[in-house]
């Protein structure tokens, strides 16, 4: 697996980053599932995260009525 060099990270927003016992939970919004998959791929390929897991996502609407994907990722931190 290699990261997509043309990925535009501006289509994904992180809302929370919580760590407990070296397990990180990241919650955010994305334009679509491809952006979430790219973030998960990049975390898995990094030297700082391991066992990256996508949690169930849901479609939501923002304040302007735009459909977004609310997602959560979980990973172990390596430090």
LINSUL-V314690 format. One record per residue. N is the residue number from 1. RES is the residue in one small letter. SS is DSSP state (hx for helix, st for strand, lp for the rest). PSI is psi in whole degrees, -180 to 180 (none if undefined). OMEGA is omega in whole degrees, 0 to 359 (999 if undefined). Layout:
N_RES_SS_PSI_OMEGA + N_RES_SS_PSI_OMEGA
This chain:
1_x_lp_132_178 + 2_x_lp_148_178 + 3_x_lp_152_178 + 4_x_lp_114_182 + 5_x_lp_-18_181 + 6_x_lp_8_183 + 7_x_lp_134_177 + 8_x_lp_101_184 + 9_x_hx_-9_180 + 10_x_hx_-5_178 + 11_x_hx_16_182 + 12_x_st_135_182 + 13_x_st_131_177 + 14_x_st_131_181 + 15_x_st_-42_180 + 16_x_st_151_175 + 17_x_st_107_182 + 18_x_st_138_179 + 19_x_st_134_176 + 20_x_st_125_179 + 21_x_lp_42_178 + 22_x_lp_20_173 + 23_x_st_124_182 + 24_x_st_137_172 + 25_x_st_123_180 + 26_x_st_130_178 + 27_x_st_143_180 + 28_x_st_-173_178 + 29_x_st_146_179 + 30_x_st_159_177 + 31_x_lp_-36_179 + 32_x_lp_176_182 + 33_x_hx_-28_179 + 34_x_hx_-39_179 + 35_x_hx_-39_178 + 36_x_hx_-43_178 + 37_x_hx_-40_179 + 38_x_hx_-41_177 + 39_x_hx_-46_179 + 40_x_hx_-42_179 + 41_x_hx_-45_181 + 42_x_hx_-37_176 + 43_x_hx_-43_181 + 44_x_hx_-32_180 + 45_x_hx_-11_183 + 46_x_lp_166_178 + 47_x_lp_-2_188 + 48_x_lp_-12_182 + 49_x_st_152_179 + 50_x_st_160_177 + 51_x_st_51_179 + 52_x_st_130_184 + 53_x_st_129_174 + 54_x_st_130_176 + 55_x_st_164_182 + 56_x_st_140_181 + 57_x_st_165_179 + 58_x_st_147_176 + 59_x_st_135_177 + 60_x_st_165_176 + 61_x_st_138_178 + 62_x_lp_-175_185 + 63_x_lp_-21_179 + 64_x_lp_4_179 + 65_x_lp_7_180 + 66_x_lp_131_180 + 67_x_st_128_181 + 68_x_st_166_176 + 69_x_st_117_177 + 70_x_st_124_187 + 71_x_st_164_172 + 72_x_st_140_174 + 73_x_st_150_175 + 74_x_st_141_181 + 75_x_st_157_173 + 76_x_st_140_180 + 77_x_st_136_177 + 78_x_lp_105_173 + 79_x_lp_none_999
